[in-house]
Amino acid sequence: MRYYRRYHPDGRCLIICTRCFTTLGIAAGFTAATELEGQHVCGQPVRPNVSNAALKSYATFRDHDRGSERLLDFLRQVDRKYVVVLFAVIALMVYALPNLVEFAALRYASPWVVNIAFGDLVGCLCLALVLRMPRTGVILYLGLSLLEGWLYATGMVSPATLAWITDAVPTLVVAGRVAQLRATAAPPPIVA
């Protein structure tokens, strides 16, 4: 193995030569990575000469992922003393407000529709749209809807109790993902 590639959650990879232990840079895709590796000569300083294809790949990657970068920057900049406020806002927006809507709607609609269909929707939409995890959001929504539908149909849980349960799992997943994103260190500078 001539080069070590350390992948970041956003798809970029840090490339290090395993012979001279020089950091070649960060590549946005496979083409840019192989180009950086192809230009490297052990013992010579790293020159940021990357072809137009690699730069175009990187520019496309950067434009596509700009929204999640802003979210990561915001989460990293939240001061430690305001982290409790951040998680309180998550609990309010993803758990408390949807529960209030569910309890208000229980008078007018079936608990099946209110708890099962709407219960996890806010948290799973937050995962899919805000945190850029659409597959996780859809899978979690479908899985929880099936589980809650089974609990409701079998009578194992009362509709009032089900209303409290429905939003708990997506809230915990959103809070856990935010905590994970906050814990990530600032990415190293990109060498193109």
N, C-alpha and C positions, 0 to 999 in steps of 0.2 A: 504494500500500500504506500504509494508515493505521496499522496495528499490526504489530509484529514479535513473532512467537511463537517462543520457543526451547524445544524439547522436551527433556525429561529422559528417561533410559532407563526410568524407572518410569511414564511416561505423562503426567506433569504437564507444564504448559508455563508458562514465564515470559512475561508480556505486557509489552511496552514500546511506548509511543506514539512514533511516528516523527516527529511534529511538535514536541513539547516535550521528548522524551526522558525522560519520567517512567516509572518502573517502576510498573505498575499492580498487579502481584501475581502469584501463581502460581495457576493454575486446575487443578482435577483432571479436568476434562472439557470438551467443546465448549460445553455449556450455561453452565457457570461462566465460561468464557473470553469468550463473547459478552456475558454479563451484565456482567462487569468492563469490557469495552470500551464497552458501551452507557452506563454510568454516568460515564465519564470526560469531563471538560471541561478542555481545555488551560488552564493557568494556575491552576487550582484544586487545592488539596491532595487527595490521594487519600483517599476515605472508604471504609472497609471495609463498605459496605452491600451485602450479597449476599442474594438471596431465599432462601426456604426450599428451593427446588428445587436451587439451587447448593450449599447447605450439605448437603442430603441426599446429593447426588451425591458431594461430597467425603467425607462420613462413610462412605458405602458403599465408596468407593475406599480409604480409610484402613483400614477393617476387613479388606478383602480382601488388602491388601498388607502387613499387619503383620509376618508372618514374614520376608519378605525385607528389611524395614527393620531388623529385629533383626540379621540377618546382615550387612547393610551397616554398621550401627553397630559390630558386633564387629570387622569387618575394618578399619574406620577406626581403631579404638582399639588395635589391635595395635601395640605399640611397634616401632620400626625394628629394634632389636636382636633381636627375636623373630620377624622375618619369615622368617629362615632356618629356624627351628623350625616355623613354620606350613607352609612348603613341604615340609619333611621329613615332617611328619605327613601331608600330602596324598600324598606319594610312598609312604609306608608303607601308608596305608589304601586307596589306589586302585590301586597297582601291586604292591607287595611281597606283601601278604597274599593278594590274589587269585591271584598267581602261585604262592605256596606251596600254596594249596588246589588249584590246577590240577595241579601236579606230584604231589601226594599222590593226586589222583583219577585220574591217568593209569594207575595200576596196575589200577583197577577198572572204568574206563569207556573208551569209544572216544575217541581224540584229537579226533575230529570233534565229539563232544558237549562235551567238556571245553573245548577251545580255542575252538571257534567259538561255541557257545551261551553258555558262562559267561564266556569271556575278557573281553569288553568290558562285560559286564552291570553290574559294580559302578561303573565310571566313568560309564557312561551313565545309570544310576540316580541317581548323585550329581548329574549335570547336570540331570536331569529333576526330581528331588524337592528337593534341597538348594538348588541354584542357580536353581531355578524356570525352567528352560529345557526344558520337556517335548518340544517339537517338535525342537529340536536333539538332545536325547538319543536320541529314537526314530530320527531320520534317520541320526545317526552310528552307532547300533547296527546298523541294517539295512545301511548301506553297508559298514561294516567286516566284518560277518558275511559278506556276499557276497564281498568281496575276500579275506578269509581262507579262506572255503570254496573259492574258485577256486584260491588258492595251495596249499591242502591237496590238492585233487582233482588238480591237475596235477603234483604232486610237486616243485614249484619250491622249496619250503621244507620242511624236515623238521619233524615234529611237535614235537620239542624246541625248535627255533628258533622255531616258530610260537608256542609258549607265551610266549616272551620278548617277541614282537612284539605280541601281542594287546592287552595292557593299556597299551602305551606311548602310543598316540594319545589315548585318553580321559584318561589322566593329564595329558598335555600340554595338552589342551583345558581340563580343570578348573583346572590351575595357571594357565593364561593368563587364564581368566575371573576367577579370584580376584585375580590381579595387576591386571587391568583394573578390578575393583570397588574395590580398594584405592587405585588412582590417582585415582578420582573425588573431586572436592572435596566437602566437606560442602554439602548443598543449602541455598539461601538460605531465610530464614524464609518461611512461607506467609502470605499476606495473603488473607483470605477476604472 
